[in-house]
Amino acid sequence: MIAYLGRRFSALIIILFGSSFILYNLAAVSGDPTEALRGSTDPKARQQLYALIRQLHLNVPPPTRYFLWLKGLLGVFTGHATFGVTRENIPVTSLLSQAIPTTIRLILMATIIAIVLGIAFGIVSALRQYSRFDYAMTFVAFLMYSLPIFWIAVLLKQYLAISFNNFLANPVIAPSWIIVASVVSGIFWAALISGTRRKVQITFLVAALASAIVLIVLSLTKWFAHPGLGPILVCAMGIGIAYFVTFLSTGFGNKPAFKSALAMPIIGLVLYYPVNYFFKHFAGLLTILVMALVTVLIAILVARFFAKVDRGPVIRTSIITGLLVGLIIIIDRLMQAFVPYFNTDAVNGRPIPTISQSNSLLPPGNFWFGLLDTLFHLFLPTIALTLISFAGYVRYSRGTLLEVLNQDYIRTARAKGLTERTVVMRHAFRNTLIPLTTIIVVDFAAIIGGAIITERVFAWQGMGTLFNKAITDLDLNLLMGVFFVTSTLAVLANLAADLLYSALDPRIRVVGK
């Protein structure tokens, strides 16, 4: 393994520095950053021209200049690494250190949501091949994939920001919207559950009626202006999560796993008020991390109580359920902070922003206000990026799972009498992840590259903005700084994909030996 990693690292380093050398020279000869100063009639232009030439080493041929830039980069071994300075004499590392966290915050959540939902819906679509749900997901996936991101962003600004902010002034849902939303909900659940025509009709009626009742209650209580869940709803949602997680993780036949999963929302109900007390008086990220650690420990103890043998799946089911219940409690706490946040002068009754990455007018020091501000600024760009990425994952996971389900070992597993859930989750799904690993890892590496169009539309200052600025201003040092960070992550992602292959498929390790 060490020899293999050594060979891979050597090849990746050669690729990385070779590509950076080519890009540097191509960018250097593609434009002249002094062109504006050379044609200027300003008396100070000549002095500024000489200063710029000395600052950017423009009097040195591009191939030689590349090694001057590389010398600064290799200063990492002496603790003085640098990417040089921009045309405004600002260190490139300073701009990168500001842009990278912004880009991660912008794209990471959208990527995770797109992966989880895309793979989930792709699997269901494959299992319901040629059903109503499959045709609907195929249509939605191709529709989302074909829509330009800037057009989606404009629509989101109009309807989920401007119109929704206006709606919050008097949050009463119109009857027409209730009817449309109920019908859409009925169609979705009927297509998802599928079955005989009678079953589909019953599912449609029940889902549509339930959605209409919920929307009417939300409208009458003006819930959107005063959101909240409370301990009872938190527990009820937790029980639903326990059923769902148990079904996916072990199946309902595993009674200890089912009992331990159901115990977690009950414990959440008991600890609801103590947890909210800590969130109120000791608000902060550290408190949330400590609560998550305590949740994991409680889940392990609960699983060990119910399971005497084969505790691994039971512990896994209990932990996942507990963490999801804890997430609902955090969401409930954010809802409690919404009304005072909504009424601050900085928000002024319009919580969904259309531009920028933070509200500078918001009073500092309130953790929940800051978290709400971050989430609301992420709301529109996250939806825009998720809709675009979601389509690709749906189609790719569907096609991959259908190919795996036609393999001989899947037919053998079914012939042995294994349940369909075991065949899909333990046999087919794991092998489906092998080709999916490639695009997942590459997508995570591309996070740092930024999203140029999305950042421009929503006025975020991330890596995409820096890349666009570097090209527009012919700023070679800034361009190389952005390129080196993104390309390093890209080559490391390929290495990570190779290692994940061997973890998912032991046969790859055997061939490697």
Long-range contacts (C-beta under 8 A, 24 or more apart in sequence): 4-512, 5-495, 8-495, 8-498, 9-495, 12-491, 12-492, 12-494, 12-495, 15-491, 16-484, 16-487, 16-488, 16-491, 17-70, 19-487, 20-66, 20-70, 20-480, 20-483, 20-484, 20-487, 21-63, 21-66, 23-479, 23-480, 23-483, 24-62, 24-65, 24-66, 24-69, 24-476, 24-480, 25-62, 25-63, 25-66, 27-476, 27-479, 27-480, 28-62, 28-65, 28-66, 28-476, 29-62, 30-474, 31-474, 32-474, 33-58, 33-87, 33-473, 33-474, 33-475, 33-476, 34-58, 52-87, 55-85, 55-87, 55-89, 56-87, 56-476, 56-477, 69-477, 69-480, 73-484, 83-477, 83-478, 83-480, 83-481, 83-484, 84-477, 84-480, 84-481, 85-477, 86-473, 86-475, 86-477, 86-478, 87-473, 87-475, 92-477, 92-478, 92-481, 93-481, 95-466, 95-478, 95-481, 96-463, 96-466, 96-481, 96-482, 96-485, 98-461, 99-450, 99-461, 99-462, 99-463, 99-465, 99-466, 100-448, 100-463, 100-485, 102-357, 102-460, 102-461, 102-462, 102-463, 103-447, 103-448, 103-449, 103-450, 103-451, 103-455, 103-462, 103-463, 103-464, 104-447, 104-448, 105-357, 105-374, 105-378, 106-357, 106-378, 106-381, 106-382, 106-385, 106-450, 106-451, 106-454, 106-455, 106-460, 106-462, 107-385, 107-447, 107-450, 107-451, 108-447, 109-378, 109-382, 110-381, 110-382, 110-383, 110-384, 110-385, 110-386, 110-389, 111-385, 111-389, 111-443, 111-444, 111-447, 113-382, 113-386, 113-390, 114-385, 114-386, 114-389, 114-390, 114-393, 115-389, 115-393, 115-440, 115-443, 117-386, 117-390, 117-393, 118-389, 118-390, 118-391, 118-392, 118-393, 118-394, 118-396, 118-397, 119-393, 119-397, 119-436, 121-390, 121-394, 122-393, 122-394, 122-395, 122-396, 122-397, 122-398, 122-401, 123-397, 123-398, 123-401, 123-424, 123-429, 123-432, 124-192, 125-394, 125-398, 126-397, 126-398, 126-399, 126-401, 126-402, 126-405, 127-401, 127-424, 128-192, 128-194, 129-402, 131-191, 131-194, 132-190, 132-191, 132-194, 132-200, 133-191, 133-192, 133-194, 134-398, 136-187, 136-191, 137-394, 137-398, 138-395, 140-391, 140-394, 141-390, 141-391, 141-392, 141-394, 141-395, 142-391, 142-395, 143-391, 144-387, 144-388, 144-390, 144-391, 145-388, 145-391, 145-392, 145-395, 147-387, 147-388, 149-384, 149-385, 149-388, 149-451, 149-453, 149-454, 149-457, 150-453, 150-457, 152-384, 152-387, 152-388, 153-380, 153-381, 153-384, 153-453, 153-454, 153-457, 153-458, 154-457, 156-380, 156-383, 156-384, 157-354, 157-380, 160-352, 160-379, 160-380, 160-383, 161-352, 161-353, 161-354, 161-380, 162-354, 164-352, 165-349, 165-350, 165-351, 165-352, 167-224, 168-224, 168-225, 168-342, 168-349, 168-350, 168-351, 169-349, 171-219, 171-222, 171-223, 171-224, 171-225, 172-219, 172-222, 173-215, 173-216, 173-218, 173-219, 177-215, 178-212, 178-215, 178-216, 178-219, 179-212, 181-211, 181-215, 182-208, 182-209, 182-211, 182-212, 182-215, 183-208, 185-210, 185-211, 186-211, 225-339, 225-342, 226-338, 226-339, 227-335, 227-338, 228-332, 228-335, 228-336, 229-328, 229-331, 229-332, 229-335, 230-332, 231-269, 231-272, 231-273, 232-269, 234-265, 234-268, 234-269, 234-272, 234-325, 234-328, 234-329, 234-332, 235-265, 235-266, 235-268, 235-269, 235-272, 236-265, 237-265, 237-325, 237-328, 238-264, 238-265, 238-268, 238-269, 238-321, 238-324, 238-325, 238-328, 239-265, 241-265, 241-321, 241-324, 241-325, 241-328, 242-321, 245-317, 245-320, 245-321, 245-324, 246-317, 246-321, 247-421, 248-425, 249-313, 249-316, 249-317, 249-320, 250-313, 250-314, 250-317, 251-419, 251-421, 251-422, 253-419, 254-313, 254-314, 254-317, 256-303, 256-306, 256-307, 256-308, 256-314, 257-303, 257-306, 257-307, 257-313, 257-314, 257-317, 257-318, 259-306, 260-299, 260-302, 260-303, 260-305, 260-306, 260-307, 260-314, 260-317, 260-318, 260-321, 261-317, 261-318, 261-321, 263-302, 263-306, 263-318, 264-298, 264-299, 264-302, 264-318, 264-321, 264-322, 264-325, 265-321, 265-325, 267-298, 267-302, 267-322, 268-322, 268-325, 268-326, 268-328, 268-329, 272-329, 275-329, 276-329, 276-333, 276-336, 279-330, 279-333, 279-368, 283-366, 283-367, 283-368, 284-367, 285-367, 288-330, 291-326, 292-323, 292-326, 295-319, 295-322, 295-323, 295-325, 295-326, 296-322, 296-323, 298-322, 299-323, 333-368, 334-368, 334-371, 334-372, 334-375, 337-366, 337-368, 337-369, 337-372, 338-372, 340-369, 341-368, 341-369, 341-372, 341-373, 344-369, 351-376, 352-376, 352-379, 352-380, 353-377, 353-380, 354-380, 354-458, 355-458, 355-459, 356-458, 356-459, 356-460, 357-458, 357-459, 357-460, 357-461, 380-458, 381-451, 381-454, 381-457, 381-458, 381-460, 384-454, 384-457, 385-451, 385-454, 389-443, 392-439, 393-436, 393-439, 396-435, 396-436, 396-439, 397-432, 397-436, 400-432, 400-435, 400-436, 401-428, 401-429, 401-432, 404-428, 404-431, 404-432, 407-431, 430-504, 431-504, 431-505, 433-504, 434-501, 434-504, 434-505, 437-497, 437-500, 437-501, 437-504, 438-497, 441-493, 441-494, 441-496, 441-497, 441-500, 442-490, 442-493, 442-494, 442-497, 444-493, 445-486, 445-489, 445-490, 445-492, 445-493, 446-486, 446-490, 448-485, 448-486, 448-489, 449-486, 449-489
